[in-house]
Amino acid sequence: VRGLGRPGDVFIGFTTSGKSPNVLAALKAAREMGVVTIGFTGTAGATMKSVCDLMLIAPSPETAQIQQIHITAGHAICGIVERDLFKAPEK
């Protein structure tokens, strides 16, 4: 994050528990650099809100369900980014 992040970039951190030290440290570093921070977590992970500008909290305590929700949301976000950044020019 420190080597490549710039103000205005977006960093997304995934942690089902919301307690992964490496993810929390990366989110904190990104935020200190002016990078927009987004956290994906489960219901137990609300503690990470102090280092996130936006959070997606999967409404489940079950790891498998949390990960399925994160995968689905991640695919949706990638689709939107691809559509908006790489759409074919209008004729």
PDB file of N, CA, C and O in Angstrom:
ATOM      1  N   VAL A   1       0.833  -1.187   0.000  1.00  0.00           N
ATOM      2  CA  VAL A   1       0.000   0.000   0.000  1.00  0.00           C
ATOM      3  C   VAL A   1       0.874   1.245   0.000  1.00  0.00           C
ATOM      4  O   VAL A   1       0.652   2.163  -0.789  1.00  0.00           O
ATOM      5  N   ARG A   2       1.857   1.278   0.873  1.00  0.00           N
ATOM      6  CA  ARG A   2       2.703   2.472   0.957  1.00  0.00           C
ATOM      7  C   ARG A   2       3.521   2.693  -0.308  1.00  0.00           C
ATOM      8  O   ARG A   2       3.813   3.833  -0.668  1.00  0.00           O
ATOM      9  N   GLY A   3       3.891   1.614  -0.982  1.00  0.00           N
ATOM     10  CA  GLY A   3       4.703   1.744  -2.189  1.00  0.00           C
ATOM     11  C   GLY A   3       3.921   2.185  -3.412  1.00  0.00           C
ATOM     12  O   GLY A   3       4.475   2.850  -4.287  1.00  0.00           O
ATOM     13  N   LEU A   4       2.650   1.833  -3.491  1.00  0.00           N
ATOM     14  CA  LEU A   4       1.879   2.095  -4.703  1.00  0.00           C
ATOM     15  C   LEU A   4       0.672   3.009  -4.510  1.00  0.00           C
ATOM     16  O   LEU A   4       0.189   3.600  -5.475  1.00  0.00           O
ATOM     17  N   GLY A   5       0.183   3.132  -3.289  1.00  0.00           N
ATOM     18  CA  GLY A   5      -1.028   3.908  -3.050  1.00  0.00           C
ATOM     19  C   GLY A   5      -0.805   5.401  -3.200  1.00  0.00           C
ATOM     20  O   GLY A   5       0.241   5.938  -2.837  1.00  0.00           O
ATOM     21  N   ARG A   6      -1.841   6.064  -3.755  1.00  0.00           N
ATOM     22  CA  ARG A   6      -1.818   7.520  -3.910  1.00  0.00           C
ATOM     23  C   ARG A   6      -3.175   8.075  -3.493  1.00  0.00           C
ATOM     24  O   ARG A   6      -4.183   7.373  -3.578  1.00  0.00           O
ATOM     25  N   PRO A   7      -3.210   9.319  -3.046  1.00  0.00           N
ATOM     26  CA  PRO A   7      -4.502   9.911  -2.693  1.00  0.00           C
ATOM     27  C   PRO A   7      -5.483   9.773  -3.861  1.00  0.00           C
ATOM     28  O   PRO A   7      -5.132  10.005  -5.018  1.00  0.00           O
ATOM     29  N   GLY A   8      -6.714   9.392  -3.531  1.00  0.00           N
ATOM     30  CA  GLY A   8      -7.731   9.200  -4.555  1.00  0.00           C
ATOM     31  C   GLY A   8      -7.875   7.765  -5.012  1.00  0.00           C
ATOM     32  O   GLY A   8      -8.891   7.403  -5.606  1.00  0.00           O
ATOM     33  N   ASP A   9      -6.859   6.929  -4.741  1.00  0.00           N
ATOM     34  CA  ASP A   9      -6.977   5.499  -5.046  1.00  0.00           C
ATOM     35  C   ASP A   9      -8.007   4.880  -4.106  1.00  0.00           C
ATOM     36  O   ASP A   9      -8.448   5.509  -3.144  1.00  0.00           O
ATOM     37  N   VAL A  10      -8.378   3.645  -4.402  1.00  0.00           N
ATOM     38  CA  VAL A  10      -9.305   2.903  -3.548  1.00  0.00           C
ATOM     39  C   VAL A  10      -8.633   1.609  -3.121  1.00  0.00           C
ATOM     40  O   VAL A  10      -8.080   0.890  -3.953  1.00  0.00           O
ATOM     41  N   PHE A  11      -8.678   1.310  -1.835  1.00  0.00           N
ATOM     42  CA  PHE A  11      -8.143   0.056  -1.300  1.00  0.00           C
ATOM     43  C   PHE A  11      -9.295  -0.711  -0.671  1.00  0.00           C
ATOM     44  O   PHE A  11     -10.038  -0.173   0.150  1.00  0.00           O
ATOM     45  N   ILE A  12      -9.438  -1.976  -1.065  1.00  0.00           N
ATOM     46  CA  ILE A  12     -10.482  -2.827  -0.506  1.00  0.00           C
ATOM     47  C   ILE A  12      -9.829  -3.923   0.329  1.00  0.00           C
ATOM     48  O   ILE A  12      -8.986  -4.669  -0.169  1.00  0.00           O
ATOM     49  N   GLY A  13     -10.217  -4.018   1.594  1.00  0.00           N
ATOM     50  CA  GLY A  13      -9.692  -5.049   2.484  1.00  0.00           C
ATOM     51  C   GLY A  13     -10.773  -6.068   2.815  1.00  0.00           C
ATOM     52  O   GLY A  13     -11.897  -5.702   3.159  1.00  0.00           O
ATOM     53  N   PHE A  14     -10.428  -7.349   2.709  1.00  0.00           N
ATOM     54  CA  PHE A  14     -11.359  -8.437   3.008  1.00  0.00           C
ATOM     55  C   PHE A  14     -10.916  -9.161   4.276  1.00  0.00           C
ATOM     56  O   PHE A  14      -9.772  -9.608   4.362  1.00  0.00           O
ATOM     57  N   THR A  15     -11.804  -9.283   5.258  1.00  0.00           N
ATOM     58  CA  THR A  15     -11.553 -10.085   6.442  1.00  0.00           C
ATOM     59  C   THR A  15     -12.895 -10.513   7.025  1.00  0.00           C
ATOM     60  O   THR A  15     -13.683  -9.676   7.467  1.00  0.00           O
ATOM     61  N   THR A  16     -13.151 -11.810   7.024  1.00  0.00           N
ATOM     62  CA  THR A  16     -14.451 -12.286   7.504  1.00  0.00           C
ATOM     63  C   THR A  16     -14.664 -11.942   8.976  1.00  0.00           C
ATOM     64  O   THR A  16     -15.790 -11.676   9.397  1.00  0.00           O
ATOM     65  N   SER A  17     -13.593 -11.946   9.751  1.00  0.00           N
ATOM     66  CA  SER A  17     -13.705 -11.661  11.183  1.00  0.00           C
ATOM     67  C   SER A  17     -13.618 -10.173  11.493  1.00  0.00           C
ATOM     68  O   SER A  17     -14.090  -9.726  12.538  1.00  0.00           O
ATOM     69  N   GLY A  18     -13.020  -9.409  10.591  1.00  0.00           N
ATOM     70  CA  GLY A  18     -12.779  -7.996  10.853  1.00  0.00           C
ATOM     71  C   GLY A  18     -11.604  -7.763  11.774  1.00  0.00           C
ATOM     72  O   GLY A  18     -11.391  -6.642  12.236  1.00  0.00           O
ATOM     73  N   LYS A  19     -10.829  -8.817  12.051  1.00  0.00           N
ATOM     74  CA  LYS A  19      -9.742  -8.716  13.028  1.00  0.00           C
ATOM     75  C   LYS A  19      -8.371  -9.081  12.466  1.00  0.00           C
ATOM     76  O   LYS A  19      -7.399  -9.110  13.222  1.00  0.00           O
ATOM     77  N   SER A  20      -8.260  -9.355  11.186  1.00  0.00           N
ATOM     78  CA  SER A  20      -6.973  -9.771  10.605  1.00  0.00           C
ATOM     79  C   SER A  20      -5.971  -8.624  10.699  1.00  0.00           C
ATOM     80  O   SER A  20      -6.163  -7.588  10.063  1.00  0.00           O
ATOM     81  N   PRO A  21      -4.897  -8.792  11.488  1.00  0.00           N
ATOM     82  CA  PRO A  21      -3.961  -7.694  11.722  1.00  0.00           C
ATOM     83  C   PRO A  21      -3.352  -7.124  10.441  1.00  0.00           C
ATOM     84  O   PRO A  21      -3.179  -5.911  10.328  1.00  0.00           O
ATOM     85  N   ASN A  22      -3.025  -7.985   9.478  1.00  0.00           N
ATOM     86  CA  ASN A  22      -2.405  -7.489   8.250  1.00  0.00           C
ATOM     87  C   ASN A  22      -3.386  -6.651   7.430  1.00  0.00           C
ATOM     88  O   ASN A  22      -2.994  -5.639   6.849  1.00  0.00           O
ATOM     89  N   VAL A  23      -4.641  -7.055   7.377  1.00  0.00           N
ATOM     90  CA  VAL A  23      -5.649  -6.297   6.626  1.00  0.00           C
ATOM     91  C   VAL A  23      -5.921  -4.965   7.321  1.00  0.00           C
ATOM     92  O   VAL A  23      -6.005  -3.928   6.663  1.00  0.00           O
ATOM     93  N   LEU A  24      -6.058  -4.987   8.633  1.00  0.00           N
ATOM     94  CA  LEU A  24      -6.297  -3.753   9.386  1.00  0.00           C
ATOM     95  C   LEU A  24      -5.127  -2.784   9.248  1.00  0.00           C
ATOM     96  O   LEU A  24      -5.338  -1.578   9.114  1.00  0.00           O
ATOM     97  N   ALA A  25      -3.900  -3.295   9.280  1.00  0.00           N
ATOM     98  CA  ALA A  25      -2.719  -2.437   9.122  1.00  0.00           C
ATOM     99  C   ALA A  25      -2.687  -1.815   7.734  1.00  0.00           C
ATOM    100  O   ALA A  25      -2.348  -0.640   7.588  1.00  0.00           O
ATOM    101  N   ALA A  26      -3.036  -2.590   6.715  1.00  0.00           N
ATOM    102  CA  ALA A  26      -3.048  -2.065   5.345  1.00  0.00           C
ATOM    103  C   ALA A  26      -4.137  -1.005   5.181  1.00  0.00           C
ATOM    104  O   ALA A  26      -3.908   0.025   4.545  1.00  0.00           O
ATOM    105  N   LEU A  27      -5.311  -1.249   5.747  1.00  0.00           N
ATOM    106  CA  LEU A  27      -6.385  -0.254   5.687  1.00  0.00           C
ATOM    107  C   LEU A  27      -5.973   1.034   6.396  1.00  0.00           C
ATOM    108  O   LEU A  27      -6.232   2.130   5.899  1.00  0.00           O
ATOM    109  N   LYS A  28      -5.339   0.902   7.547  1.00  0.00           N
ATOM    110  CA  LYS A  28      -4.888   2.079   8.302  1.00  0.00           C
ATOM    111  C   LYS A  28      -3.857   2.868   7.505  1.00  0.00           C
ATOM    112  O   LYS A  28      -3.941   4.092   7.415  1.00  0.00           O
ATOM    113  N   ALA A  29      -2.887   2.167   6.928  1.00  0.00           N
ATOM    114  CA  ALA A  29      -1.854   2.834   6.130  1.00  0.00           C
ATOM    115  C   ALA A  29      -2.476   3.535   4.929  1.00  0.00           C
ATOM    116  O   ALA A  29      -2.119   4.670   4.610  1.00  0.00           O
ATOM    117  N   ALA A  30      -3.397   2.863   4.272  1.00  0.00           N
ATOM    118  CA  ALA A  30      -4.048   3.453   3.101  1.00  0.00           C
ATOM    119  C   ALA A  30      -4.802   4.722   3.486  1.00  0.00           C
ATOM    120  O   ALA A  30      -4.712   5.742   2.802  1.00  0.00           O
ATOM    121  N   ARG A  31      -5.527   4.649   4.561  1.00  0.00           N
ATOM    122  CA  ARG A  31      -6.311   5.812   5.000  1.00  0.00           C
ATOM    123  C   ARG A  31      -5.404   6.990   5.341  1.00  0.00           C
ATOM    124  O   ARG A  31      -5.722   8.134   5.014  1.00  0.00           O
ATOM    125  N   GLU A  32      -4.279   6.717   5.996  1.00  0.00           N
ATOM    126  CA  GLU A  32      -3.326   7.776   6.346  1.00  0.00           C
ATOM    127  C   GLU A  32      -2.755   8.452   5.105  1.00  0.00           C
ATOM    128  O   GLU A  32      -2.329   9.605   5.165  1.00  0.00           O
ATOM    129  N   MET A  33      -2.746   7.734   3.975  1.00  0.00           N
ATOM    130  CA  MET A  33      -2.202   8.261   2.723  1.00  0.00           C
ATOM    131  C   MET A  33      -3.256   8.964   1.874  1.00  0.00           C
ATOM    132  O   MET A  33      -2.939   9.446   0.786  1.00  0.00           O
ATOM    133  N   GLY A  34      -4.486   9.034   2.338  1.00  0.00           N
ATOM    134  CA  GLY A  34      -5.542   9.667   1.562  1.00  0.00           C
ATOM    135  C   GLY A  34      -6.196   8.746   0.555  1.00  0.00           C
ATOM    136  O   GLY A  34      -6.883   9.199  -0.360  1.00  0.00           O
ATOM    137  N   VAL A  35      -5.981   7.445   0.726  1.00  0.00           N
ATOM    138  CA  VAL A  35      -6.612   6.441  -0.123  1.00  0.00           C
ATOM    139  C   VAL A  35      -7.994   6.136   0.454  1.00  0.00           C
ATOM    140  O   VAL A  35      -8.145   6.010   1.669  1.00  0.00           O
ATOM    141  N   VAL A  36      -8.988   6.020  -0.399  1.00  0.00           N
ATOM    142  CA  VAL A  36     -10.332   5.646   0.043  1.00  0.00           C
ATOM    143  C   VAL A  36     -10.288   4.183   0.477  1.00  0.00           C
ATOM    144  O   VAL A  36      -9.775   3.336  -0.253  1.00  0.00           O
ATOM    145  N   THR A  37     -10.820   3.884   1.652  1.00  0.00           N
ATOM    146  CA  THR A  37     -10.757   2.517   2.180  1.00  0.00           C
ATOM    147  C   THR A  37     -12.147   1.904   2.276  1.00  0.00           C
ATOM    148  O   THR A  37     -13.090   2.515   2.779  1.00  0.00           O
ATOM    149  N   ILE A  38     -12.240   0.672   1.777  1.00  0.00           N
ATOM    150  CA  ILE A  38     -13.485  -0.086   1.813  1.00  0.00           C
ATOM    151  C   ILE A  38     -13.196  -1.412   2.501  1.00  0.00           C
ATOM    152  O   ILE A  38     -12.237  -2.101   2.152  1.00  0.00           O
ATOM    153  N   GLY A  39     -14.016  -1.769   3.469  1.00  0.00           N
ATOM    154  CA  GLY A  39     -13.840  -3.023   4.193  1.00  0.00           C
ATOM    155  C   GLY A  39     -14.980  -3.982   3.932  1.00  0.00           C
ATOM    156  O   GLY A  39     -16.151  -3.609   4.008  1.00  0.00           O
ATOM    157  N   PHE A  40     -14.631  -5.221   3.622  1.00  0.00           N
ATOM    158  CA  PHE A  40     -15.606  -6.305   3.475  1.00  0.00           C
ATOM    159  C   PHE A  40     -15.433  -7.214   4.680  1.00  0.00           C
ATOM    160  O   PHE A  40     -14.332  -7.706   4.928  1.00  0.00           O
ATOM    161  N   THR A  41     -16.513  -7.448   5.442  1.00  0.00           N
ATOM    162  CA  THR A  41     -16.419  -8.257   6.646  1.00  0.00           C
ATOM    163  C   THR A  41     -17.762  -8.924   6.947  1.00  0.00           C
ATOM    164  O   THR A  41     -18.711  -8.814   6.170  1.00  0.00           O
ATOM    165  N   GLY A  42     -17.826  -9.609   8.077  1.00  0.00           N
ATOM    166  CA  GLY A  42     -19.066 -10.223   8.546  1.00  0.00           C
ATOM    167  C   GLY A  42     -19.608  -9.439   9.722  1.00  0.00           C
ATOM    168  O   GLY A  42     -19.089  -8.373  10.055  1.00  0.00           O
ATOM    169  N   THR A  43     -20.646  -9.956  10.353  1.00  0.00           N
ATOM    170  CA  THR A  43     -21.294  -9.219  11.441  1.00  0.00           C
ATOM    171  C   THR A  43     -20.375  -8.962  12.625  1.00  0.00           C
ATOM    172  O   THR A  43     -20.576  -7.993  13.356  1.00  0.00           O
ATOM    173  N   ALA A  44     -19.382  -9.799  12.827  1.00  0.00           N
ATOM    174  CA  ALA A  44     -18.459  -9.610  13.951  1.00  0.00           C
ATOM    175  C   ALA A  44     -17.372  -8.589  13.641  1.00  0.00           C
ATOM    176  O   ALA A  44     -16.599  -8.229  14.528  1.00  0.00           O
ATOM    177  N   GLY A  45     -17.300  -8.120  12.410  1.00  0.00           N
ATOM    178  CA  GLY A  45     -16.187  -7.277  11.987  1.00  0.00           C
ATOM    179  C   GLY A  45     -16.404  -5.789  12.056  1.00  0.00           C
ATOM    180  O   GLY A  45     -15.623  -5.028  11.485  1.00  0.00           O
ATOM    181  N   ALA A  46     -17.439  -5.350  12.735  1.00  0.00           N
ATOM    182  CA  ALA A  46     -17.738  -3.920  12.783  1.00  0.00           C
ATOM    183  C   ALA A  46     -16.628  -3.099  13.430  1.00  0.00           C
ATOM    184  O   ALA A  46     -16.594  -1.879  13.273  1.00  0.00           O
ATOM    185  N   THR A  47     -15.721  -3.748  14.153  1.00  0.00           N
ATOM    186  CA  THR A  47     -14.628  -3.015  14.803  1.00  0.00           C
ATOM    187  C   THR A  47     -13.686  -2.387  13.784  1.00  0.00           C
ATOM    188  O   THR A  47     -12.951  -1.460  14.124  1.00  0.00           O
ATOM    189  N   MET A  48     -13.691  -2.866  12.548  1.00  0.00           N
ATOM    190  CA  MET A  48     -12.777  -2.311  11.552  1.00  0.00           C
ATOM    191  C   MET A  48     -13.281  -0.996  10.963  1.00  0.00           C
ATOM    192  O   MET A  48     -12.608  -0.401  10.122  1.00  0.00           O
ATOM    193  N   LYS A  49     -14.461  -0.534  11.395  1.00  0.00           N
ATOM    194  CA  LYS A  49     -15.022   0.689  10.825  1.00  0.00           C
ATOM    195  C   LYS A  49     -14.137   1.908  11.068  1.00  0.00           C
ATOM    196  O   LYS A  49     -14.232   2.890  10.333  1.00  0.00           O
ATOM    197  N   SER A  50     -13.283   1.862  12.082  1.00  0.00           N
ATOM    198  CA  SER A  50     -12.419   3.013  12.367  1.00  0.00           C
ATOM    199  C   SER A  50     -11.371   3.241  11.286  1.00  0.00           C
ATOM    200  O   SER A  50     -10.783   4.321  11.222  1.00  0.00           O
ATOM    201  N   VAL A  51     -11.124   2.251  10.438  1.00  0.00           N
ATOM    202  CA  VAL A  51     -10.132   2.410   9.370  1.00  0.00           C
ATOM    203  C   VAL A  51     -10.772   2.324   7.980  1.00  0.00           C
ATOM    204  O   VAL A  51     -10.063   2.223   6.979  1.00  0.00           O
ATOM    205  N   CYS A  52     -12.104   2.364   7.914  1.00  0.00           N
ATOM    206  CA  CYS A  52     -12.805   2.243   6.630  1.00  0.00           C
ATOM    207  C   CYS A  52     -13.700   3.447   6.367  1.00  0.00           C
ATOM    208  O   CYS A  52     -14.397   3.928   7.260  1.00  0.00           O
ATOM    209  N   ASP A  53     -13.670   3.919   5.137  1.00  0.00           N
ATOM    210  CA  ASP A  53     -14.596   4.964   4.719  1.00  0.00           C
ATOM    211  C   ASP A  53     -15.963   4.372   4.393  1.00  0.00           C
ATOM    212  O   ASP A  53     -16.993   5.022   4.570  1.00  0.00           O
ATOM    213  N   LEU A  54     -15.956   3.139   3.919  1.00  0.00           N
ATOM    214  CA  LEU A  54     -17.180   2.449   3.540  1.00  0.00           C
ATOM    215  C   LEU A  54     -17.026   0.987   3.909  1.00  0.00           C
ATOM    216  O   LEU A  54     -15.943   0.418   3.769  1.00  0.00           O
ATOM    217  N   MET A  55     -18.105   0.375   4.380  1.00  0.00           N
ATOM    218  CA  MET A  55     -18.029  -1.043   4.743  1.00  0.00           C
ATOM    219  C   MET A  55     -19.164  -1.826   4.122  1.00  0.00           C
ATOM    220  O   MET A  55     -20.286  -1.335   4.007  1.00  0.00           O
ATOM    221  N   LEU A  56     -18.861  -3.054   3.722  1.00  0.00           N
ATOM    222  CA  LEU A  56     -19.870  -4.019   3.313  1.00  0.00           C
ATOM    223  C   LEU A  56     -19.838  -5.109   4.369  1.00  0.00           C
ATOM    224  O   LEU A  56     -18.876  -5.873   4.460  1.00  0.00           O
ATOM    225  N   ILE A  57     -20.891  -5.175   5.165  1.00  0.00           N
ATOM    226  CA  ILE A  57     -20.961  -6.150   6.250  1.00  0.00           C
ATOM    227  C   ILE A  57     -21.949  -7.242   5.854  1.00  0.00           C
ATOM    228  O   ILE A  57     -23.149  -6.992   5.744  1.00  0.00           O
ATOM    229  N   ALA A  58     -21.446  -8.435   5.645  1.00  0.00           N
ATOM    230  CA  ALA A  58     -22.305  -9.571   5.332  1.00  0.00           C
ATOM    231  C   ALA A  58     -23.080  -9.935   6.596  1.00  0.00           C
ATOM    232  O   ALA A  58     -22.469 -10.157   7.642  1.00  0.00           O
ATOM    233  N   PRO A  59     -24.402 -10.000   6.528  1.00  0.00           N
ATOM    234  CA  PRO A  59     -25.209 -10.219   7.730  1.00  0.00           C
ATOM    235  C   PRO A  59     -25.249 -11.680   8.171  1.00  0.00           C
ATOM    236  O   PRO A  59     -26.306 -12.311   8.189  1.00  0.00           O
ATOM    237  N   SER A  60     -24.083 -12.198   8.523  1.00  0.00           N
ATOM    238  CA  SER A  60     -24.000 -13.596   8.945  1.00  0.00           C
ATOM    239  C   SER A  60     -22.770 -13.793   9.821  1.00  0.00           C
ATOM    240  O   SER A  60     -21.754 -13.127   9.619  1.00  0.00           O
ATOM    241  N   PRO A  61     -22.848 -14.693  10.782  1.00  0.00           N
ATOM    242  CA  PRO A  61     -21.663 -15.059  11.557  1.00  0.00           C
ATOM    243  C   PRO A  61     -20.909 -16.237  10.932  1.00  0.00           C
ATOM    244  O   PRO A  61     -19.839 -16.608  11.414  1.00  0.00           O
ATOM    245  N   GLU A  62     -21.453 -16.823   9.872  1.00  0.00           N
ATOM    246  CA  GLU A  62     -20.868 -18.017   9.250  1.00  0.00           C
ATOM    247  C   GLU A  62     -19.861 -17.636   8.170  1.00  0.00           C
ATOM    248  O   GLU A  62     -20.195 -16.916   7.230  1.00  0.00           O
ATOM    249  N   THR A  63     -18.619 -18.124   8.306  1.00  0.00           N
ATOM    250  CA  THR A  63     -17.551 -17.787   7.372  1.00  0.00           C
ATOM    251  C   THR A  63     -17.919 -18.079   5.929  1.00  0.00           C
ATOM    252  O   THR A  63     -17.708 -17.232   5.061  1.00  0.00           O
ATOM    253  N   ALA A  64     -18.461 -19.252   5.652  1.00  0.00           N
ATOM    254  CA  ALA A  64     -18.790 -19.615   4.266  1.00  0.00           C
ATOM    255  C   ALA A  64     -19.817 -18.658   3.667  1.00  0.00           C
ATOM    256  O   ALA A  64     -19.687 -18.261   2.509  1.00  0.00           O
ATOM    257  N   GLN A  65     -20.817 -18.290   4.429  1.00  0.00           N
ATOM    258  CA  GLN A  65     -21.831 -17.355   3.929  1.00  0.00           C
ATOM    259  C   GLN A  65     -21.242 -15.969   3.707  1.00  0.00           C
ATOM    260  O   GLN A  65     -21.554 -15.311   2.714  1.00  0.00           O
ATOM    261  N   ILE A  66     -20.398 -15.528   4.618  1.00  0.00           N
ATOM    262  CA  ILE A  66     -19.738 -14.229   4.477  1.00  0.00           C
ATOM    263  C   ILE A  66     -18.915 -14.211   3.197  1.00  0.00           C
ATOM    264  O   ILE A  66     -18.986 -13.255   2.425  1.00  0.00           O
ATOM    265  N   GLN A  67     -18.140 -15.254   2.971  1.00  0.00           N
ATOM    266  CA  GLN A  67     -17.296 -15.311   1.782  1.00  0.00           C
ATOM    267  C   GLN A  67     -18.115 -15.357   0.505  1.00  0.00           C
ATOM    268  O   GLN A  67     -17.724 -14.745  -0.489  1.00  0.00           O
ATOM    269  N   GLN A  68     -19.238 -16.060   0.498  1.00  0.00           N
ATOM    270  CA  GLN A  68     -20.101 -16.088  -0.686  1.00  0.00           C
ATOM    271  C   GLN A  68     -20.653 -14.701  -0.997  1.00  0.00           C
ATOM    272  O   GLN A  68     -20.710 -14.301  -2.160  1.00  0.00           O
ATOM    273  N   ILE A  69     -21.053 -13.978   0.023  1.00  0.00           N
ATOM    274  CA  ILE A  69     -21.553 -12.612  -0.174  1.00  0.00           C
ATOM    275  C   ILE A  69     -20.440 -11.719  -0.693  1.00  0.00           C
ATOM    276  O   ILE A  69     -20.670 -10.907  -1.589  1.00  0.00           O
ATOM    277  N   HIS A  70     -19.245 -11.854  -0.149  1.00  0.00           N
ATOM    278  CA  HIS A  70     -18.112 -11.050  -0.609  1.00  0.00           C
ATOM    279  C   HIS A  70     -17.768 -11.352  -2.062  1.00  0.00           C
ATOM    280  O   HIS A  70     -17.479 -10.438  -2.834  1.00  0.00           O
ATOM    281  N   ILE A  71     -17.796 -12.620  -2.437  1.00  0.00           N
ATOM    282  CA  ILE A  71     -17.502 -13.004  -3.822  1.00  0.00           C
ATOM    283  C   ILE A  71     -18.525 -12.372  -4.767  1.00  0.00           C
ATOM    284  O   ILE A  71     -18.159 -11.804  -5.796  1.00  0.00           O
ATOM    285  N   THR A  72     -19.795 -12.474  -4.418  1.00  0.00           N
ATOM    286  CA  THR A  72     -20.849 -11.913  -5.263  1.00  0.00           C
ATOM    287  C   THR A  72     -20.699 -10.397  -5.386  1.00  0.00           C
ATOM    288  O   THR A  72     -20.790  -9.853  -6.487  1.00  0.00           O
ATOM    289  N   ALA A  73     -20.472  -9.722  -4.275  1.00  0.00           N
ATOM    290  CA  ALA A  73     -20.290  -8.266  -4.297  1.00  0.00           C
ATOM    291  C   ALA A  73     -19.047  -7.889  -5.093  1.00  0.00           C
ATOM    292  O   ALA A  73     -19.064  -6.916  -5.847  1.00  0.00           O
ATOM    293  N   GLY A  74     -17.974  -8.649  -4.930  1.00  0.00           N
ATOM    294  CA  GLY A  74     -16.745  -8.382  -5.680  1.00  0.00           C
ATOM    295  C   GLY A  74     -16.952  -8.495  -7.177  1.00  0.00           C
ATOM    296  O   GLY A  74     -16.457  -7.663  -7.937  1.00  0.00           O
ATOM    297  N   HIS A  75     -17.682  -9.520  -7.611  1.00  0.00           N
ATOM    298  CA  HIS A  75     -17.983  -9.670  -9.038  1.00  0.00           C
ATOM    299  C   HIS A  75     -18.817  -8.494  -9.550  1.00  0.00           C
ATOM    300  O   HIS A  75     -18.577  -7.995 -10.649  1.00  0.00           O
ATOM    301  N   ALA A  76     -19.783  -8.056  -8.764  1.00  0.00           N
ATOM    302  CA  ALA A  76     -20.615  -6.922  -9.169  1.00  0.00           C
ATOM    303  C   ALA A  76     -19.775  -5.655  -9.307  1.00  0.00           C
ATOM    304  O   ALA A  76     -19.931  -4.909 -10.274  1.00  0.00           O
ATOM    305  N   ILE A  77     -18.889  -5.411  -8.350  1.00  0.00           N
ATOM    306  CA  ILE A  77     -18.025  -4.230  -8.401  1.00  0.00           C
ATOM    307  C   ILE A  77     -17.108  -4.290  -9.619  1.00  0.00           C
ATOM    308  O   ILE A  77     -16.952  -3.295 -10.326  1.00  0.00           O
ATOM    309  N   CYS A  78     -16.503  -5.446  -9.869  1.00  0.00           N
ATOM    310  CA  CYS A  78     -15.627  -5.594 -11.044  1.00  0.00           C
ATOM    311  C   CYS A  78     -16.398  -5.334 -12.334  1.00  0.00           C
ATOM    312  O   CYS A  78     -15.876  -4.695 -13.247  1.00  0.00           O
ATOM    313  N   GLY A  79     -17.620  -5.818 -12.418  1.00  0.00           N
ATOM    314  CA  GLY A  79     -18.437  -5.581 -13.604  1.00  0.00           C
ATOM    315  C   GLY A  79     -18.715  -4.107 -13.828  1.00  0.00           C
ATOM    316  O   GLY A  79     -18.659  -3.623 -14.958  1.00  0.00           O
ATOM    317  N   ILE A  80     -19.013  -3.397 -12.758  1.00  0.00           N
ATOM    318  CA  ILE A  80     -19.271  -1.955 -12.862  1.00  0.00           C
ATOM    319  C   ILE A  80     -18.010  -1.216 -13.287  1.00  0.00           C
ATOM    320  O   ILE A  80     -18.066  -0.348 -14.159  1.00  0.00           O
ATOM    321  N   VAL A  81     -16.876  -1.548 -12.683  1.00  0.00           N
ATOM    322  CA  VAL A  81     -15.608  -0.897 -13.036  1.00  0.00           C
ATOM    323  C   VAL A  81     -15.263  -1.162 -14.498  1.00  0.00           C
ATOM    324  O   VAL A  81     -14.909  -0.238 -15.229  1.00  0.00           O
ATOM    325  N   GLU A  82     -15.363  -2.410 -14.925  1.00  0.00           N
ATOM    326  CA  GLU A  82     -15.068  -2.736 -16.324  1.00  0.00           C
ATOM    327  C   GLU A  82     -15.997  -1.980 -17.270  1.00  0.00           C
ATOM    328  O   GLU A  82     -15.549  -1.437 -18.280  1.00  0.00           O
ATOM    329  N   ARG A  83     -17.269  -1.944 -16.949  1.00  0.00           N
ATOM    330  CA  ARG A  83     -18.228  -1.241 -17.802  1.00  0.00           C
ATOM    331  C   ARG A  83     -17.893   0.242 -17.903  1.00  0.00           C
ATOM    332  O   ARG A  83     -17.909   0.811 -18.994  1.00  0.00           O
ATOM    333  N   ASP A  84     -17.589   0.869 -16.768  1.00  0.00           N
ATOM    334  CA  ASP A  84     -17.364   2.310 -16.763  1.00  0.00           C
ATOM    335  C   ASP A  84     -15.990   2.718 -17.285  1.00  0.00           C
ATOM    336  O   ASP A  84     -15.859   3.777 -17.900  1.00  0.00           O
ATOM    337  N   LEU A  85     -14.973   1.909 -17.056  1.00  0.00           N
ATOM    338  CA  LEU A  85     -13.625   2.268 -17.500  1.00  0.00           C
ATOM    339  C   LEU A  85     -13.292   1.795 -18.903  1.00  0.00           C
ATOM    340  O   LEU A  85     -12.504   2.426 -19.607  1.00  0.00           O
ATOM    341  N   PHE A  86     -13.891   0.689 -19.308  1.00  0.00           N
ATOM    342  CA  PHE A  86     -13.469   0.078 -20.566  1.00  0.00           C
ATOM    343  C   PHE A  86     -14.598  -0.079 -21.574  1.00  0.00           C
ATOM    344  O   PHE A  86     -14.513  -0.920 -22.468  1.00  0.00           O
ATOM    345  N   LYS A  87     -15.641   0.706 -21.445  1.00  0.00           N
ATOM    346  CA  LYS A  87     -16.757   0.570 -22.378  1.00  0.00           C
ATOM    347  C   LYS A  87     -16.339   1.038 -23.768  1.00  0.00           C
ATOM    348  O   LYS A  87     -15.504   1.930 -23.919  1.00  0.00           O
ATOM    349  N   ALA A  88     -16.932   0.422 -24.765  1.00  0.00           N
ATOM    350  CA  ALA A  88     -16.625   0.778 -26.150  1.00  0.00           C
ATOM    351  C   ALA A  88     -17.137   2.189 -26.431  1.00  0.00           C
ATOM    352  O   ALA A  88     -18.203   2.576 -25.953  1.00  0.00           O
ATOM    353  N   PRO A  89     -16.372   2.950 -27.207  1.00  0.00           N
ATOM    354  CA  PRO A  89     -16.831   4.307 -27.537  1.00  0.00           C
ATOM    355  C   PRO A  89     -18.134   4.254 -28.333  1.00  0.00           C
ATOM    356  O   PRO A  89     -18.354   3.348 -29.136  1.00  0.00           O
ATOM    357  N   GLU A  90     -18.987   5.243 -28.091  1.00  0.00           N
ATOM    358  CA  GLU A  90     -20.253   5.299 -28.815  1.00  0.00           C
ATOM    359  C   GLU A  90     -20.005   5.683 -30.259  1.00  0.00           C
ATOM    360  O   GLU A  90     -19.108   6.467 -30.568  1.00  0.00           O
ATOM    361  N   LYS A  91     -20.820   5.113 -31.139  1.00  0.00           N
ATOM    362  CA  LYS A  91     -20.661   5.387 -32.579  1.00  0.00           C
ATOM    363  C   LYS A  91     -21.485   6.559 -33.013  1.00  0.00           C
ATOM    364  O   LYS A  91     -21.469   6.925 -34.188  1.00  0.00           O
TER     365      LYS A  91
END
